[in-house]
Amino acid sequence: MSIKRIEPGARMSGAVVHGNTVYLAGQVGDGESVTDQCKSALAEVDSLLAAAGTDKSKVLQTIIYLSDIAYFAEMNAVWEAWIDPANPPARATSEAKLAAPKYKVEFIVTAALD
């Protein structure tokens, strides 16, 4: 089975396709607010999924890290506007220290190609 790497870099790829599954690296966004960071990160998720040949209707699982669980409701408002309501994925959300203090949210997404 072949492996396709999307936006490969020295440390990681933006996404990796193996078989009929797409694995995205953790996506963080720009902006000061959780809302802005969520919208920005999910736009990058859309872009990477498109580059892999799929879309959010095929998302299988999403793991969401929040720098403070107090952001849960604000993140959910953006998430619920973004997801395909006919195809919600399995999801887990947890509080975690992120890579840099400016980050408030990170999305890790796994999707199917078909």
Summary of the structure (lengths in Angstrom):
residues: 114
radius of gyration: 13.6
end to end distance: 16.0
largest distance: 42.4
contacts: 346
relative contact order: 0.25
helix: 32%
strand: 34%
